[in-house]
Amino acid sequence: PSFRNGADRIAYALHAYLLCKGYRLVAVGTQADAFEKVLSKFEEIGAEGWNAQEKDYCFAYIPPEASEETVETETTASRLIVKCASLGSELCVTSLVSAGRPGDEDDDVKERPPLLVSFEVKEEAAASSGSGDPLKSIPVDYILKKLQSVSFPLGLKQETSSPTPNQNQNRTEPPPMYPPPPPAARPAMPAIPNPPLVGVGSG
């Protein structure tokens, strides 16, 4: 690939990262910027035209969990769309995952919340562009560290925080004992002797 600038390098590195994870590219550019355009695409393609736009990049993939044997016959088709936008000294990346039915009249598309991550383009602006291998100019360590910190592309990090209020509400109290235990016995009152009867039977 040929790179025009630092944003090109980072965008292509993201694409290469996903290929290594088993994702299969099915569309690029304007053909990959919406789920309704890619849910019916099944054939893996090359990345030609990936940087045809000046400041925007878009890639659409089939996730690795969809096997080649079943991807064309499954009722639902999952897709991953990665959108990149060059804004000043940053490349802003949005990762979106969807599961929908290709051709469904109801356009039944279920989307997870998007994952957002940004990269400082200036960190690799000084990379040698005159190298014989353009891939050597990609700041691989910086990109990998950033991706791992957000669990790219799905953002599914295992949380180990304290239980949420909803979790506390779902906790069940132990069932009451049956039959209930007898109440605690009260201490016996001391016996009070009857007072002597004065004047009874006298006279």
HUGI-V482654 format. One record per residue. N is the residue number from 1. SS is DSSP state (@ for helix, = for strand, . for the rest). PHI is phi in degrees with one decimal (* if undefined). PSI is psi in degrees with one decimal (NA if undefined). Layout:
[[N,SS,PHI,PSI] [N,SS,PHI,PSI]]
This chain:
[[1,.,*,155.0] [2,.,-111.9,138.9] [3,.,-114.0,135.0] [4,.,-88.3,-29.8] [5,.,-162.2,-175.6] [6,@,-65.9,-34.2] [7,@,-63.3,-39.4] [8,@,-58.2,-43.5] [9,@,-63.1,-44.8] [10,@,-69.0,-42.7] [11,@,-61.3,-42.3] [12,@,-69.3,-34.6] [13,@,-63.8,-38.0] [14,@,-62.2,-42.8] [15,@,-61.8,-45.8] [16,@,-63.4,-37.7] [17,@,-60.5,-43.5] [18,@,-69.7,-35.9] [19,@,-61.4,-40.6] [20,@,-65.3,-26.7] [21,.,-83.0,-3.1] [22,.,99.6,2.9] [23,.,-74.2,144.7] [24,=,-112.7,124.2] [25,=,-74.1,129.8] [26,=,-121.7,-11.5] [27,=,-165.1,153.6] [28,=,-137.2,164.2] [29,@,63.8,-141.5] [30,@,-68.0,-16.5] [31,@,-83.0,-1.8] [32,@,-122.3,12.6] [33,.,-94.6,5.8] [34,.,-153.1,146.0] [35,@,-64.7,-35.1] [36,@,-64.7,-17.7] [37,@,-85.8,-20.9] [38,@,-118.3,-11.4] [39,.,-63.5,-25.0] [40,.,-97.6,6.5] [41,.,-95.6,132.0] [42,.,-127.0,-21.1] [43,.,-83.4,130.1] [44,.,-72.9,138.7] [45,.,-126.8,172.5] [46,.,-83.9,177.1] [47,.,-96.5,17.9] [48,.,-58.1,131.7] [49,.,86.2,9.6] [50,.,-64.2,-28.9] [51,.,-116.5,35.5] [52,.,-69.3,-28.2] [53,.,-86.5,156.7] [54,.,-71.5,-45.8] [55,.,-127.7,0.6] [56,=,-121.7,144.5] [57,=,-135.2,143.5] [58,=,-148.0,134.6] [59,=,-133.8,141.4] [60,=,-124.2,137.6] [61,=,-134.3,156.6] [62,=,-96.3,128.0] [63,.,-64.0,156.3] [64,.,-66.8,-23.3] [65,.,-71.9,-13.7] [66,.,-88.6,109.1] [67,.,-71.4,155.6] [68,.,-63.2,-29.9] [69,.,-74.2,-28.9] [70,.,-111.5,-9.5] [71,.,-63.0,-29.5] [72,.,-88.9,-7.9] [73,.,-116.1,-7.6] [74,.,-68.3,144.6] [75,.,-63.8,-41.3] [76,.,-111.0,146.0] [77,=,-124.1,119.2] [78,=,-86.5,143.5] [79,=,-139.6,148.4] [80,=,-117.1,128.4] [81,=,-116.4,129.3] [82,=,-117.1,118.0] [83,=,-110.9,133.2] [84,=,-123.9,137.3] [85,=,-133.4,126.5] [86,=,-85.1,114.2] [87,=,-125.6,101.5] [88,.,62.9,-122.6] [89,.,-93.2,11.5] [90,=,-125.0,151.2] [91,=,-111.3,111.9] [92,=,-93.1,128.3] [93,=,-119.9,132.9] [94,=,-120.6,127.8] [95,=,-112.6,124.6] [96,=,-126.3,137.0] [97,=,-120.5,138.1] [98,=,-138.9,151.9] [99,=,-133.3,120.7] [100,=,-149.7,178.4] [101,.,-105.1,115.0] [102,.,-57.6,128.8] [103,.,79.3,6.1] [104,.,-67.2,128.1] [105,.,-64.6,-27.9] [106,.,-83.1,-0.8] [107,.,49.9,51.7] [108,.,-76.5,93.2] [109,=,-121.3,122.3] [110,=,-106.8,120.2] [111,=,-113.0,140.9] [112,.,-81.4,161.1] [113,.,-58.8,138.4] [114,.,-67.5,152.6] [115,=,-104.8,128.2] [116,=,-114.6,136.3] [117,=,-150.6,144.6] [118,=,-124.0,150.4] [119,=,-124.0,138.1] [120,=,-81.3,109.0] [121,@,-68.2,-30.4] [122,@,-65.5,-20.6] [123,@,-66.1,-24.1] [124,@,-120.8,13.5] [125,.,-63.2,-26.0] [126,.,-87.6,3.1] [127,.,-63.1,146.4] [128,.,-68.9,118.1] [129,.,-93.2,-6.8] [130,.,-96.5,9.8] [131,.,-67.0,151.5] [132,.,-62.6,-34.1] [133,.,-110.0,109.5] [134,@,-63.3,-23.7] [135,@,-66.5,-23.4] [136,@,-70.2,-14.5] [137,@,-86.4,-0.4] [138,.,-83.3,129.1] [139,.,-75.9,76.4] [140,@,-61.2,-47.4] [141,@,-60.4,-43.9] [142,@,-62.8,-43.8] [143,@,-66.6,-46.0] [144,@,-61.7,-42.1] [145,@,-62.3,-40.1] [146,@,-67.4,-43.0] [147,@,-65.2,-42.0] [148,@,-67.4,-30.3] [149,@,-68.1,-22.9] [150,.,-114.7,7.1] [151,.,54.2,49.3] [152,.,-65.1,140.7] [153,.,-98.4,-4.5] [154,.,-95.0,-23.2] [155,.,70.8,27.3] [156,.,-93.6,81.9] [157,.,-95.2,142.4] [158,.,-79.2,119.0] [159,.,-88.4,138.7] [160,.,-121.6,32.4] [161,.,-82.4,176.1] [162,.,-70.3,158.2] [163,.,-59.5,143.7] [164,.,-80.5,164.5] [165,@,-56.3,-36.5] [166,@,-64.4,-38.1] [167,@,-64.4,-38.1] [168,@,-65.1,-35.5] [169,@,-67.9,-27.6] [170,@,-81.1,-9.4] [171,.,-71.6,138.6] [172,.,-101.9,139.8] [173,.,-79.1,151.1] [174,.,-61.9,143.4] [175,.,-65.0,150.7] [176,.,-68.2,150.9] [177,.,-71.9,141.7] [178,.,-137.0,127.0] [179,.,-71.6,155.2] [180,.,-64.1,150.0] [181,.,-66.4,150.2] [182,.,-66.3,149.2] [183,.,-65.0,152.0] [184,.,-61.7,135.1] [185,.,-71.0,135.9] [186,.,-81.1,148.9] [187,.,-64.9,139.2] [188,.,-67.5,139.8] [189,.,-74.8,140.0] [190,.,-65.1,143.0] [191,.,-70.4,132.8] [192,.,-103.3,118.6] [193,.,-66.3,146.5] [194,.,-69.0,137.9] [195,.,-69.6,146.8] [196,.,-64.7,143.9] [197,.,-87.9,116.9] [198,.,-94.9,132.9] [199,.,82.5,2.3] [200,.,-82.0,127.7] [201,.,79.0,4.8] [202,.,-89.5,158.7] [203,.,95.4,NA]]
